[in-house]
Amino acid sequence: MLRMLQAKSEYRQIEATEEFTRSNDFNLIDVIHALDEVQETIENFQSARSGENNGI
């Protein structure tokens, strides 16, 4: 998932700014929780889309 984000041109533009930092301001558990939330949102979206397609 992080690799997909890094491949986006928008991410590369943000990364190129002076304000961007790779410092370790987050602890690992916070990052894991955030990624879990993103994954859950993706799954919910995909489930909703497949439900809409089944109703056609």
PENOR-V417681 format. One record per helix or strand. SS is the DSSP state (alpha for helix, beta for strand). FROM is the first residue (numbers start at 0). LEN is the number of residues. Records with the same first field share a line. If there is no record, write none. Layout:
SS=FROM-LEN + FROM-LEN
This chain:
alpha=1-6 + 8-7 + 27-27
